[in-house]
Structures are given as C-alpha cells and as structure tokens.
Amino acid sequence: MSNKISSLMAIYLLWVIATATAWFAGIFDLSNASAQTYLEIARLLPVYLLDGLLIGSVAGIGQALILRRFMPKISRWFWATTLGYTLAFPVSLILTVLIPAIAFPLQGEKFLPFAGPSTMTIYLTDSLFWGAFIISVAQWQVLKQIVQKPNAKKAALWIFSSWLGCGLGIFVRGWLWNVHLASLD
C-alpha cells in the first residue's frame, strides 16, 4: 500500500514540476498585461498566441512523459495540451474584452476607443481565468479515455484542479517575473 502511495506522490510531484516548468517557458509578462485601446489588444493577440504555444508545448511534453505509462496514444495528450494552451491565451483575451465591450454600451457607456487616447485601462491578467478553463476542457477530452467510469463529477474535478494549477502557475510566474527578474535590470 505504501509503495502505491509513494508512486502516486512521485507522479503528482513530477506533474507539478512539469507544469510549473512550462509556465517559465513563456516570454511575456502576463501579470501586468493591460491595454487602453482595441488596437493595443489586437497587437497582444499574436504575443498571447506565441506564449500559449510555448507554454503548451513544454507542458505537453512534460505531462506526456509522465502519462506515457498510462496512455497508449500519448501524442494525443501532447497535442490536446499544446492546442489547449495555444488557443486558450488569445481566446481568453478576446472573451475578457468582449464581455465588457458588450455590457458597457448596454449601460450607455463607451468601453475603449479603437486607437485614440483613453482614460480607461483594462488589465488582462483576469483573461487567463478563461484560458485555464479552455485548457482543462481540451485535456479532459483525452483524459476521459483512460479514467475509469468517466462522469460529470470527475470532469468537474479535473477542470477545477487544472484551473487551480494554472492559477498557481500564473501567480508564481508573475511573482518571479516582478520580484526576481525585475531586480536584474
């Protein structure tokens, strides 16, 4: 019994290390991302796409290496994770802007100008909330094939756990980026 528990703990620890390492593959400081115009948001889309691709590729490789004992077609996990991260970042950015862009005019207020000066700044850190959801749903499509008796509870647990892990990764990356990397300047 203790052998099985230590084996599960090793898998869990490796998973955390692989996922945390992936978050350091990103090149953009997502913790301070902000925009004052739609043009600035449009300019961020390729950066978010590239960051998602880099983080997703590293996470996909690391997690696939851990899961290879349990899954016959491990390449599906790699592609689901990479695609999930790659799409999650720009889609989450769009959703974060789209929701207030619809809500503000309904209340008779202007949200952001297209390109001109603005007194409003939208902070985009919250956009990664949507991204974590997209990543976990993409991964669940593959994971449900190896989980015994997959159901809505297990799917919700995976989505919540993945969301929590992404949140922790975002927090640690932002902290390191702002505290330690900023001191190198």
C-alpha positions in Angstrom: 0.0 0.0 0.0 2.8 2.5 0.9 4.5 1.6 -2.4 1.4 2.7 -4.3 1.0 5.9 -2.3 4.7 6.8 -2.8 4.3 6.1 -6.5 1.2 8.3 -6.7 3.1 11.1 -4.8 6.0 10.8 -7.2 3.6 11.1 -10.2 1.9 14.1 -8.6 5.3 15.8 -7.8 6.5 15.2 -11.4 3.3 16.6 -12.7 3.6 19.8 -10.6 7.3 20.2 -11.7 6.4 19.7 -15.4 3.5 22.1 -15.3 5.4 24.8 -13.3 8.4 24.5 -15.6 6.1 25.0 -18.6 4.9 28.3 -17.2 8.5 29.6 -17.2 8.7 28.9 -21.0 6.5 31.9 -21.7 8.2 35.1 -22.9 5.6 37.7 -22.0 4.9 39.2 -18.6 1.2 38.3 -18.3 0.9 39.5 -14.8 1.0 43.2 -15.9 -0.7 43.0 -19.3 -3.0 45.9 -19.9 -4.5 47.9 -22.8 -6.2 51.2 -23.3 -7.4 50.7 -26.9 -8.7 47.9 -29.1 -5.6 48.4 -31.3 -3.4 47.5 -28.3 -5.5 44.4 -27.7 -5.1 43.4 -31.3 -1.4 43.8 -31.0 -1.4 41.5 -28.0 -3.1 38.6 -29.8 0.0 37.2 -31.6 2.0 37.6 -28.3 -0.7 35.6 -26.4 -0.7 33.0 -29.2 3.0 32.6 -29.1 3.1 32.5 -25.3 0.4 29.8 -25.3 2.2 27.8 -27.9 5.5 27.9 -25.9 3.9 27.1 -22.5 1.6 24.5 -24.1 4.4 22.7 -25.9 6.6 22.4 -22.7 3.6 21.4 -20.6 2.5 18.9 -23.3 5.9 17.2 -23.4 6.4 17.1 -19.6 2.9 15.8 -18.9 3.1 13.3 -21.8 6.3 11.9 -20.4 4.6 11.3 -17.1 1.4 9.8 -18.6 3.1 7.5 -21.1 2.8 4.6 -18.7 -1.0 5.0 -18.6 -1.9 6.0 -22.1 -1.4 4.1 -25.3 -1.5 7.1 -27.6 0.4 9.7 -25.7 0.7 12.0 -28.7 -3.0 12.8 -28.3 -2.2 14.3 -24.8 0.6 16.4 -26.2 -1.5 17.8 -29.0 -4.5 18.4 -26.8 -2.4 20.3 -24.2 -0.5 22.3 -26.8 -3.6 23.2 -28.7 -5.4 24.0 -25.5 -2.8 26.4 -24.3 -2.2 27.9 -27.8 -5.9 28.7 -28.2 -6.6 29.4 -24.6 -4.5 32.5 -24.3 -5.9 34.5 -27.3 -9.4 33.3 -26.8 -9.3 34.3 -23.2 -8.1 37.7 -24.2 -10.9 38.1 -26.6 -13.5 37.0 -24.1 -12.1 39.3 -21.4 -12.5 42.2 -23.8 -15.8 41.1 -25.5 -17.9 40.8 -22.3 -17.3 44.4 -21.2 -17.4 45.6 -24.8 -21.0 44.4 -25.0 -22.0 45.3 -21.4 -20.7 48.9 -21.4 -22.8 50.1 -24.4 -25.9 48.5 -22.9 -25.4 50.8 -19.9 -24.9 53.8 -22.2 -21.1 54.0 -21.7 -18.2 53.7 -24.0 -15.7 50.9 -23.3 -12.4 51.5 -25.2 -11.6 53.6 -28.2 -10.2 51.9 -31.3 -6.9 53.6 -31.4 -7.1 57.1 -29.7 -6.2 58.1 -26.2 -8.3 56.6 -23.4 -8.7 57.3 -19.7 -9.7 53.6 -19.2 -7.2 50.8 -18.8 -8.3 47.2 -18.9 -6.0 44.8 -17.0 -5.8 41.5 -18.8 -4.5 39.2 -16.1 -8.0 38.0 -15.4 -8.2 36.8 -19.0 -6.2 33.7 -18.0 -9.2 32.6 -15.9 -10.9 31.7 -19.2 -7.7 30.2 -20.5 -7.4 27.7 -17.7 -11.0 26.5 -18.4 -10.3 26.0 -22.1 -7.0 24.1 -21.4 -8.7 21.7 -18.9 -11.7 21.0 -21.2 -9.2 20.2 -24.1 -7.2 17.8 -21.8 -10.4 16.2 -20.4 -11.3 15.0 -23.9 -8.2 12.8 -23.9 -8.1 12.0 -20.2 -11.6 10.6 -20.1 -10.4 7.8 -22.3 -8.2 6.4 -19.5 -10.2 7.3 -16.4 -12.4 4.5 -15.1 -16.1 5.4 -15.5 -15.7 9.0 -16.5 -18.6 11.2 -15.4 -19.5 14.8 -14.9 -18.1 14.8 -11.3 -14.7 13.6 -12.5 -14.8 16.1 -15.3 -15.6 19.0 -13.0 -12.9 17.9 -10.6 -10.3 17.8 -13.4 -11.4 21.2 -14.7 -11.3 22.7 -11.2 -7.9 21.1 -10.4 -6.5 22.2 -13.7 -7.8 25.7 -13.3 -6.3 25.9 -9.8 -2.9 24.6 -11.1 -2.9 27.2 -13.9 -3.8 29.9 -11.4 -0.9 28.8 -9.2 1.4 28.8 -12.2 0.3 32.3 -13.2 0.8 33.6 -9.7 4.3 32.1 -9.3 5.4 33.2 -12.7 4.1 36.7 -12.1 5.8 36.9 -8.7 9.1 35.6 -10.1 8.9 37.9 -13.1 8.2 41.0 -11.0 10.4 40.3 -7.9 13.4 38.4 -9.2 13.7 39.2 -12.9 13.0 42.9 -12.4 16.0 43.1 -10.0 18.2 42.0 -12.9 17.6 45.4 -14.7 
